[in-house]
Amino acid sequence: MRIHGMAPALNYGQQAYEGLKAFRTPNDEAITIFRPNRNAKRLQHSAEVVSMPHVPEELFLDAVRAAVALNAEYVPPHDTGAALYIRPQLYGSSAQLGLSPPDEYIFAVFVIPTGVYHGAHPVKALILEDFDRAAPNGTGNAKVGGNYAPVLRWSDKARDEGYGITLHLDSVRHEEIDEFSTSGFIGVKDNGGQVTLAVPDSKCVIESVTSDSIQELARSYGWTVEKRAIKYEELKEFTEVFAAGTAAALVPIRSITRRVGGGEDVVTYIKDGSEEPGPLFEKLLTHLKDIQLGRADDSFGWRYPVGEKDKEIAGAPGGRNGDATTVDQMD
């Protein structure tokens, strides 16, 4: 795919993207996509944030289904637990010198097989004190590249120091939890069987599809779900903490470290030397994966089937991968 060097996507960051997955059901009988309708709505929101037109939900769903159907041979077998990662993109593509809306936008969908990400191994988290992911009333609630590129150097630095993930506090006072750099934050309290899930209510975080799914599962168990401000001091009250995102699904957090006054404040959830995540994490992740892989009843209506008919879109009469790659072909 070619793009002009003066495109707003390359010069002004006018782009948005999504991430979702397709899975094979048991015995490789069918292929389904997990909750693509939610990604369609989120892309519309992101597009609005960076001044681009909406991609209609029906077009988004047709394009995603087509990309999967035309590349069905690359969807990993069910028994591997792996998936086909789907990356829809929307960006300003026409040559544009001034800072004004371009004449052309491209909506494209790419796919690539992906293995089982991270697994369920606990990771240490480091709170970033010297870098704020997003500003109040800024772009933090949109899935745009500008929210991710700046954090790369900080994530690499943290990784070199033994931290597998970084966590952001609110950028105004550094008092409340926002989210992990690439995942949503979920804190869990287990008070003698009375379980409460807490997720941040912040204008600076994206609406995580995985986190929303976990919240729905929790409600189905009769657990309490709270979407509210989470103070830093509350971290020590959680029984378990995990990061929720498309790539890794759920990742258990071993500990959260904050560097203050020349020292370190560490909250530990899983002791060093143990690779066993907590029981609530195990219950939620197992149920989520069972739904995604077709091993459990889909009472929520989250699985969207993909079939041969989904190859039959305008511009792809022969049905082969590579045919459905431009806006014109998707009209």
Sequence and secondary structure as in RCSB ss.txt:
>XXXX:A:sequence
MRIHGMAPALNYGQQAYEGLKAFRTPNDEAITIFRPNRNAKRLQHSAEVVSMPHVPEELFLDAVRAAVALNAEYV
PPHDTGAALYIRPQLYGSSAQLGLSPPDEYIFAVFVIPTGVYHGAHPVKALILEDFDRAAPNGTGNAKVGGNYAP
VLRWSDKARDEGYGITLHLDSVRHEEIDEFSTSGFIGVKDNGGQVTLAVPDSKCVIESVTSDSIQELARSYGWTV
EKRAIKYEELKEFTEVFAAGTAAALVPIRSITRRVGGGEDVVTYIKDGSEEPGPLFEKLLTHLKDIQLGRADDSF
GWRYPVGEKDKEIAGAPGGRNGDATTVDQMD
>XXXX:A:secstr
    TT HHHHT  EEE  EEEEE GGG  EEEE HHHHHHHHHHHHHHTT     HHHHHHHHHHHHHTTGGGS
  GGGT EEEEEEEEEE S   SSS  S EEEEEEEEEE   STT  EEEEE SS  S  TTSSTTS  GGGTGG
GHHHHHHHHHTT SEEEEE TTTS BEEEESSSEEEEEEEETTEEEEEEE  TTS   HHHHHHHHHHHHTT EE
EEE  BGGGGGG SEEEEEETTTEEEEEEEEEEEETTEEEEEESS TT     HHHHHHHHHHHHHHTTSS  TT
  EEEE GGGG  TT TT  TTSS SHHHH 
